[in-house]
Amino acid sequence: QLAASGGGLAQTGDSLTLSCAVSGYSFGAYFIGWFRQGPGEEREFLASIGWFGGREYYSDSVKGRFIVSRDVAENSVSLRMNDLKPEDTGLYSCARIRYYSEDYRNYDGWGQGTQVTVSS
């Protein structure tokens, strides 16, 4: 299972870094994806990274502001969020998949998410 952490309160324009840690197995041949869910909404794809090679993918809503990276030694994936906006508010979660996809229903390993709240 993957566990997201690092959320909190922020103001417009601030930066936050989220971390996704895995327990019980190695990231191995997986892609790790980051998703955001607002109240009453479905999970929205934000970014993903391939464990081998580290190829990155971003949604249009965060491209140029968010950066996804991996730490092989620490077996973790980070999401650096810059220039935060109120619409970035939501519950952030990470999950795994063996191929590139933006559909949350194809992912597994969902763990507890971390709340990010951005005030104007």
CORJO-V451700 format. One record per pair of residues at least 4 apart in sequence whose ideal C-beta (glycine too) atoms are under 8 Angstrom apart, sorted by the first residue. I is the first residue (numbers start at 1). J is the second residue. D is the distance in whole Angstrom. If there is no record, write none. Layout:
i=I j=J d=D
i=I j=J d=D
This chain:
i=1 j=22 d=8
i=1 j=23 d=6
i=1 j=24 d=7
i=1 j=109 d=6
i=1 j=110 d=8
i=1 j=111 d=4
i=2 j=20 d=5
i=2 j=21 d=7
i=2 j=22 d=5
i=2 j=32 d=7
i=2 j=94 d=5
i=2 j=95 d=6
i=2 j=96 d=6
i=2 j=109 d=5
i=2 j=110 d=7
i=2 j=111 d=5
i=3 j=20 d=7
i=3 j=21 d=5
i=3 j=22 d=8
i=3 j=23 d=7
i=3 j=111 d=4
i=3 j=112 d=6
i=4 j=18 d=6
i=4 j=19 d=7
i=4 j=20 d=5
i=4 j=92 d=6
i=4 j=93 d=5
i=4 j=94 d=5
i=4 j=111 d=7
i=4 j=112 d=7
i=4 j=113 d=5
i=4 j=114 d=4
i=5 j=18 d=7
i=5 j=19 d=5
i=5 j=20 d=8
i=5 j=21 d=7
i=5 j=114 d=5
i=6 j=16 d=6
i=6 j=17 d=6
i=6 j=18 d=4
i=6 j=19 d=5
i=6 j=114 d=6
i=7 j=16 d=7
i=7 j=18 d=6
i=7 j=92 d=6
i=7 j=113 d=8
i=7 j=114 d=3
i=7 j=115 d=5
i=7 j=116 d=4
i=8 j=16 d=7
i=8 j=115 d=8
i=8 j=116 d=7
i=8 j=117 d=8
i=9 j=117 d=5
i=9 j=119 d=7
i=10 j=14 d=4
i=10 j=15 d=8
i=10 j=16 d=6
i=10 j=84 d=5
i=10 j=116 d=7
i=10 j=117 d=7
i=10 j=118 d=5
i=10 j=119 d=7
i=11 j=84 d=8
i=11 j=118 d=7
i=11 j=119 d=6
i=11 j=120 d=8
i=12 j=84 d=6
i=12 j=85 d=6
i=12 j=86 d=6
i=12 j=118 d=6
i=12 j=119 d=7
i=12 j=120 d=5
i=13 j=83 d=6
i=13 j=84 d=7
i=14 j=84 d=5
i=14 j=118 d=7
i=15 j=80 d=7
i=15 j=81 d=6
i=15 j=82 d=5
i=15 j=83 d=7
i=15 j=84 d=7
i=16 j=81 d=5
i=16 j=84 d=7
i=16 j=116 d=6
i=17 j=78 d=6
i=17 j=79 d=7
i=17 j=80 d=5
i=17 j=81 d=7
i=18 j=34 d=7
i=18 j=78 d=7
i=18 j=79 d=4
i=18 j=81 d=7
i=18 j=92 d=6
i=18 j=94 d=8
i=18 j=114 d=6
i=18 j=116 d=8
i=19 j=76 d=6
i=19 j=77 d=7
i=19 j=78 d=5
i=19 j=79 d=8
i=20 j=32 d=6
i=20 j=34 d=7
i=20 j=76 d=6
i=20 j=77 d=4
i=20 j=78 d=7
i=20 j=79 d=7
i=20 j=94 d=4
i=21 j=74 d=8
i=21 j=75 d=7
i=21 j=76 d=5
i=22 j=26 d=7
i=22 j=27 d=6
i=22 j=75 d=6
i=22 j=76 d=7
i=22 j=96 d=8
i=22 j=109 d=8
i=26 j=75 d=6
i=27 j=32 d=7
i=27 j=51 d=4
i=27 j=70 d=7
i=27 j=75 d=6
i=27 j=77 d=8
i=27 j=96 d=7
i=28 j=51 d=6
i=29 j=51 d=7
i=29 j=52 d=6
i=29 j=98 d=6
i=30 j=51 d=5
i=30 j=96 d=4
i=30 j=97 d=7
i=30 j=98 d=6
i=31 j=48 d=5
i=31 j=49 d=7
i=31 j=50 d=5
i=31 j=51 d=7
i=31 j=96 d=7
i=31 j=97 d=5
i=31 j=98 d=7
i=31 j=99 d=7
i=31 j=100 d=6
i=31 j=101 d=8
i=32 j=48 d=6
i=32 j=49 d=6
i=32 j=51 d=7
i=32 j=68 d=8
i=32 j=70 d=7
i=32 j=77 d=4
i=32 j=94 d=6
i=32 j=95 d=7
i=32 j=96 d=6
i=33 j=45 d=7
i=33 j=46 d=8
i=33 j=47 d=7
i=33 j=48 d=4
i=33 j=94 d=7
i=33 j=95 d=6
i=33 j=96 d=8
i=33 j=97 d=6
i=33 j=101 d=8
i=33 j=102 d=8
i=33 j=104 d=8
i=33 j=107 d=6
i=34 j=45 d=8
i=34 j=46 d=5
i=34 j=47 d=5
i=34 j=48 d=7
i=34 j=66 d=8
i=34 j=68 d=6
i=34 j=77 d=8
i=34 j=79 d=5
i=34 j=92 d=7
i=34 j=93 d=7
i=34 j=94 d=5
i=35 j=43 d=4
i=35 j=44 d=6
i=35 j=45 d=6
i=35 j=46 d=6
i=35 j=92 d=7
i=35 j=93 d=5
i=35 j=94 d=7
i=35 j=95 d=7
i=35 j=104 d=5
i=35 j=107 d=8
i=36 j=43 d=7
i=36 j=44 d=5
i=36 j=46 d=6
i=36 j=88 d=7
i=36 j=90 d=4
i=36 j=91 d=7
i=36 j=92 d=5
i=36 j=93 d=8
i=36 j=116 d=8
i=37 j=41 d=6
i=37 j=42 d=7
i=37 j=43 d=5
i=37 j=44 d=7
i=37 j=90 d=5
i=37 j=91 d=5
i=37 j=93 d=7
i=37 j=113 d=7
i=38 j=44 d=8
i=38 j=89 d=7
i=38 j=90 d=5
i=38 j=91 d=8
i=41 j=90 d=8
i=42 j=104 d=7
i=43 j=93 d=7
i=43 j=104 d=4
i=44 j=59 d=7
i=44 j=61 d=8
i=44 j=90 d=8
i=45 j=59 d=5
i=45 j=102 d=4
i=45 j=103 d=7
i=45 j=104 d=7
i=46 j=58 d=7
i=46 j=59 d=6
i=46 j=61 d=7
i=46 j=62 d=5
i=46 j=66 d=6
i=46 j=79 d=7
i=46 j=92 d=8
i=47 j=56 d=7
i=47 j=57 d=6
i=47 j=58 d=5
i=47 j=59 d=7
i=47 j=62 d=6
i=47 j=66 d=6
i=47 j=68 d=4
i=47 j=79 d=6
i=48 j=56 d=7
i=48 j=57 d=5
i=48 j=68 d=7
i=48 j=97 d=8
i=48 j=100 d=7
i=48 j=101 d=8
i=48 j=102 d=8
i=49 j=54 d=6
i=49 j=55 d=7
i=49 j=56 d=5
i=49 j=57 d=7
i=49 j=68 d=5
i=49 j=69 d=7
i=49 j=70 d=6
i=49 j=77 d=6
i=50 j=54 d=6
i=50 j=55 d=4
i=50 j=100 d=7
i=51 j=70 d=6
i=51 j=72 d=8
i=54 j=69 d=8
i=54 j=70 d=6
i=56 j=67 d=8
i=56 j=68 d=5
i=56 j=69 d=8
i=57 j=100 d=6
i=57 j=102 d=8
i=58 j=62 d=6
i=58 j=63 d=4
i=58 j=66 d=7
i=58 j=68 d=7
i=59 j=63 d=7
i=59 j=102 d=7
i=62 j=66 d=4
i=62 j=81 d=8
i=65 j=81 d=7
i=65 j=82 d=5
i=65 j=83 d=5
i=65 j=84 d=8
i=66 j=79 d=6
i=66 j=80 d=7
i=66 j=81 d=5
i=66 j=82 d=7
i=67 j=79 d=7
i=67 j=80 d=4
i=67 j=82 d=8
i=68 j=77 d=7
i=68 j=78 d=7
i=68 j=79 d=5
i=68 j=80 d=8
i=69 j=77 d=7
i=69 j=78 d=5
i=69 j=80 d=7
i=70 j=76 d=7
i=70 j=77 d=5
i=70 j=78 d=8
i=71 j=75 d=7
i=71 j=76 d=5
i=71 j=77 d=8
i=71 j=78 d=7
i=77 j=94 d=6
i=79 j=92 d=7
i=79 j=94 d=8
i=81 j=88 d=7
i=81 j=116 d=7
i=84 j=88 d=5
i=84 j=116 d=8
i=84 j=118 d=5
i=85 j=118 d=6
i=86 j=118 d=5
i=86 j=119 d=7
i=86 j=120 d=5
i=87 j=118 d=8
i=88 j=116 d=6
i=88 j=118 d=5
i=89 j=116 d=6
i=89 j=117 d=5
i=89 j=118 d=5
i=90 j=115 d=8
i=90 j=116 d=6
i=91 j=113 d=4
i=91 j=114 d=7
i=91 j=115 d=5
i=91 j=116 d=8
i=92 j=113 d=6
i=92 j=114 d=5
i=92 j=115 d=8
i=92 j=116 d=6
i=93 j=110 d=6
i=93 j=111 d=7
i=93 j=112 d=8
i=93 j=113 d=4
i=93 j=114 d=8
i=94 j=111 d=8
i=95 j=104 d=7
i=95 j=107 d=4
i=95 j=108 d=6
i=95 j=109 d=5
i=95 j=110 d=5
i=96 j=107 d=6
i=96 j=108 d=6
i=96 j=109 d=4
i=97 j=101 d=6
i=97 j=106 d=6
i=97 j=107 d=5
i=97 j=108 d=7
i=101 j=106 d=4
i=101 j=107 d=7
i=103 j=107 d=8
